[in-house]
């Protein structure tokens, strides 16, 4: 302090006489200069106001009244130029206490001098300006802040407080808020920090500025609050969000953590910078249509709504919880890590340069995929019913030596293109279901490329191994059963005589089974014209049951038409009409096989391609046999 304060404890004889003789409830400050609150002579009447009294600091002109200890019913700062300063008392002395504080003057708690601290207890209403210059404490068990109440500066505000007043810091330093604040306005600017590390804040307005900051911790709870300005959760900080909060300009989680309560809704932008957004345990957080969670960091637990979780910049954004609805997007070099995510009714947007990370716990159900989605090497993805992916799902990357796996839940149908990119041998890309259960390649599904098929499968759609200009290879893994149903099609492309140039279906060992029905289509691709006598073993598996109900083969030269020959473990396309058994030699057994096909009404015996089996087909066969296959 810059002046010598009158003795705090000496009570003059005049004060004693006045106190005994004048039991007034209202006392007015009488000293024309600065003075001691606890000196009776400074009051009219000359009595120090007590716990049931009203102390009025009126008059005109600027002056400061000092107090250290005392208990007053009401302080009325009637003079706007008057200041009541609560100063530190001796160690162990009582604090200054007051019921209500009002008026246009200023209540200052503390001196701001290092090593000195002051404390004031408030029991009722505060409707005035309070300044905390530092190392000061304003406490209340249950106080109300009137509309004109402003508490500002550095220090601590403790207890339970209700609004609509304001608590603010507008310059460097720290203002601590401890315990419970309801209906108030909080403001930080000018390099100042509002510490709500141990506070519960409800129904408040929280104002953030570019040059202000808030500190929060595991005990911080914010509920039904309106946030203006971009609110930032600092590195290492935690904040718990109850329901009903509104973020008008967004939430920035910068290395901190936000814990969301059940039913909390986001309808604005949440940006993560190495921060985390944790949903409720056992509950659901809402990401509404205007809500966007973006940046780099992690999002977990259960969510629902029509909002968006997106990364559109280099880096990784992780989502490992459940979500019903919503849009998930990755683009521009960003990776959306969906390890552990279970999405239902969602939309997945694959933007230019966008990557997705998945694992065995990642599942999509009733989900629409926009753009071509890739299950990356060392990744896994599970599909449930209702997944739509018009541009396809690519499984694996032939340039990487690692396995990618696409699993399908039992009794589920794939109705999307699936491209297996498992390298030349097809061992790095897996499409599977449980061995003891069954799944379907639905009528809208097309499987192509080079990879493994594992489990029990029904083909209602299309198996067309060729992918672009590359011959395909589908490997039926150990104990796999593939049943080609009535609507199923197997489409094989042949672009050369070497086995690397035509599509194949092969088995891994003797146990896979291929059960035939549906249609086989064979086409000669890229302008390839097979030579007379060429044989193409397009299928080689452990066991083949039955035959295709229909076979469609592109026409060939005069030695054709080409036909297929079945054996117990292989299917061969033979470019020689007379070589009925496909052994490369023309013998009596070819006559017998043709006779059997003709008698059975097999369309492959229609050698003149007129749609009917007649004597002319026998004549064509005889001519082809006589001409040979060479």
Secondary structure, 3 states (H helix, E strand, C coil): CCCCCCCCCCCCHHHHHHHHHCCCCEEEECCCCCEECCCHHHEECCCCCCCCCEEECCCCCCEEEEECCEEEEEEEECCCCEEEEECCCCCCCCCEEEEEEEEEEEEEECCCCCCCCEEEEECCEEEEEEEEEEEEEEEEEEEEECCCCEEEEEEEEEEEEECCCEEEECCCEEEEEEEEEECCEEEECCCEEEEEEEEEEECCEEECCCCCEEECCCCCEEECCEEECCEEECCCCEEEECCCCEECCCEEEECCEEEECCCCEECCEEEEEEEEEECCCCCCEEECCCCEEEEEEEEECCEECCCEEEECCCEEEEECCEEECCEEEECCCEEEECCCCEEECCEEEECCCCEEECCCCCEEECCEEECCEEECCCCEEEECCCCEECCCEEECCCCCCCCEEEEECCCCEECCEEEEECCCCCCCEEEECCCCCEEEECCCCEEEEEEEEECEEEECCEECCCECCECCEEEECCCCEEEECCCCEEEEEECCCCHHHECEEEECCCCCEEECCCEEEEEECCCCCCCCCCEEEEEECCEEECCCCEEEECCCCCCCCCEEEECCCEEEEECCCCCCCCCCCCCHHHHHHHHHHHHHCCHHHCCCCCCCCCHHHHHHHHHHHHHCCC
